Amino acid sequence: MTDEYGNIWAYTLKWAYTLLVVVTLMTPVFYVMYISFNENGFGAAEYVFTFDWYRVILEDKLLLAALKDTGILTIITTIIVVPFGLLAAKFYKRTRYKVLTVSLLLSPLFVPSDILGSALLVFFKNLSKTFEALSDWLGNEWFYGWFDLGYMTAIIGLVIYTLPYVFVVILITMGRYREQQTEAARACGAGAWQAFWHVEFPQIRAGIFSSGAFAIILSFNEYTRTSLLKGGYDTFTTVLISQFLNEGMSAQSYAMSSAVSFFAIAVIGSVIIYTLFRSEKLDRLARDKAQPVMSS
Amino acid sequence: MNASETPAVEVQGLSKSYGSVRALNGVEVSIGAGEYFVLLGPSGGGKTTLLRTIGGFVKPSAGKVLLHGYDVSALPPDKRPTTMVFQSYALFPHMSVARNVGYGLRIKKLASKEIRERVDAMLELVGLAGYGERMPHELSGGQQQRVQLARSLVLDRDILLLDEPLAALDANLRKDMCLELKRLQETVGITFVHVTHNQEEAMTVADRIAIIADGKLVEAGTARDIYEHPVKRFTADFVGENNILDGTLAAADGSKATIDLGFGRVDVPIDDDVATEGAPASFSIRSELLKLFPAEGKLPNGTQALNGTYDEAVYLGLTISHMVSLPNGAAIIVRNIADAAEHQKFERAQPVRIVWTMTSAHLHTS
């Protein structure tokens, strides 16, 4: 406890409450993981540890195809949304109209996922018809099918969904960066891109990678918008939900749910562990070099 | 500055507006090659905006910036023959001292060996030999400022812009760094354009000083001219400790002007007819050029006096400041060396006379 005049009981209660919230959030996840390794499934009297259910899902061709499509969507969304989020954050830092900028960029968060998905569905259908009309007017088929439901429409929906999160994470990281360093790099002869790459990026890199990890997890787990905009293929979560609806919670479903959780924990955990190790390494280097600093 | 030489920096009719706020208003400045030029003025006066416009970090709303005779107004900072030192050091925290200093040379794609040699030479020049592998956060404020200087000077550009480079340092360190900057500038021989609001700093380093306030160039001249012979009322008010009294011009005969202060009249030397009679005018005199005498008694020849009431003395170590009130309520400061032999003690509320020689005072009509 850093506050020597603080109340020890209030301090203990605060941390106990925090722990309770974390346990409440994570217990269902860990329980599902526990069930997923039980040969006899949920509610069985006997627990027999097995990897069988994971073997089943890995042999499920429909599921593997869905996983592949999910991976493609996730990767393309992340590649698009992270630079968008970075540009948005840099624009926010420079513009005088900060409230308007933030309102516009965070507005997707305030629209329920099913309404946003439905609105985009209608939008794409109308856009498709407009482009087809344009093609007919031009006397060719160049613009046919551009906005038919498929990868592109799903990716646009995912980018709209993940952009606010990516923007906020990068903006928070950029809060510690001083623009004068970019000016100093320009004064040394660096062009705008060189100043960003050599000076700014190394200092906000952690935030950019974190926002990328965030975008990956959000895209992988997203169901409502994707199911409305994806067209004729499946994603991992749409297969998972379909199985829930059609067959109930099978042992295979537990394994699928746990696989998604493992993936998310692996991504976040990697970022945290890397950050901790790097921080410890930098502290160790600083301690090794520490000398009394003389004013001169 | 030789009239036939092309100025290193020339600013013509420079204006900059941010919406309805006019940060710079028709500024015209000329800085010679190899000169140590200081932009001095109050905070918010436009001196940093002017410096950043010269450096290419701010685009002017009107006017031109010429460097060595070439119009660079449309060029970004990396394309100008200038480099800059910032108030907050702006070192790259993820690079060592050597990599910070060598950054511009790496951008130029020089050979590694040449970069290493030039960095080592520059660190030696700024007194940081052997500090190449340190990281910026391991350095003191003064050391970080030296690294910034090294990073700028290693580029061999001939115009260095300094934006309040000593503002973040403590008073003693600032004095040392002032002399260090002056020495460096004399050693490398390039043009320094230095922004500060600190008069002592300006007077220590400058060949010439320009007073910038409210987005305008108020006055420019050598440190001695600015301090001893201020032309504008603002300059007299800002530089040094001047007592300024406002009145109206009662008479002017070409060598002397008489100012009516309301409670008395004073004569001020002038070179020319400066204004019409009845026009507003101010009279200024430095506090160290005033002397205090009792209300009765003979005064030295060739002096002028105003009557006042003694308030108090403030001991400041080297000097003592005597506060005196005039009949119109204005306060006058008379400053003397503390251990001078001719001090006379005065009592609070004692009538006194403030005495000066006419040539010590200045007339200001603007």
Chai-1 contact restraints between the chains, C-beta under 6 A:
chainA,res_idxA,chainB,res_idxB,connection_type,confidence,min_distance_angstrom,max_distance_angstrom,comment,restraint_id
A,Q180,B,F86,contact,1.0,0.0,6.0,A-B,restraint_1
A,Q180,B,S88,contact,1.0,0.0,6.0,A-B,restraint_2
A,Q180,B,A90,contact,1.0,0.0,6.0,A-B,restraint_3
A,Q181,B,A90,contact,1.0,0.0,6.0,A-B,restraint_4
A,E183,B,F57,contact,1.0,0.0,6.0,A-B,restraint_5
A,A184,B,A90,contact,1.0,0.0,6.0,A-B,restraint_6
A,R186,B,P77,contact,1.0,0.0,6.0,A-B,restraint_7
A,R186,B,D78,contact,1.0,0.0,6.0,A-B,restraint_8
A,A187,B,P77,contact,1.0,0.0,6.0,A-B,restraint_9
A,A187,B,T83,contact,1.0,0.0,6.0,A-B,restraint_10
A,A187,B,M84,contact,1.0,0.0,6.0,A-B,restraint_11
A,C188,B,Y103,contact,1.0,0.0,6.0,A-B,restraint_12
A,C188,B,G104,contact,1.0,0.0,6.0,A-B,restraint_13
A,G189,B,D78,contact,1.0,0.0,6.0,A-B,restraint_14
A,G189,B,G104,contact,1.0,0.0,6.0,A-B,restraint_15
A,G189,B,I107,contact,1.0,0.0,6.0,A-B,restraint_16
A,A190,B,D78,contact,1.0,0.0,6.0,A-B,restraint_17
A,A190,B,I107,contact,1.0,0.0,6.0,A-B,restraint_18
A,G191,B,D78,contact,1.0,0.0,6.0,A-B,restraint_19
A,V199,B,F92,contact,1.0,0.0,6.0,A-B,restraint_20
A,P202,B,H94,contact,1.0,0.0,6.0,A-B,restraint_21
A,V293,B,S140,contact,1.0,0.0,6.0,A-B,restraint_22
A,S295,B,S140,contact,1.0,0.0,6.0,A-B,restraint_23
A,S296,B,G142,contact,1.0,0.0,6.0,A-B,restraint_24
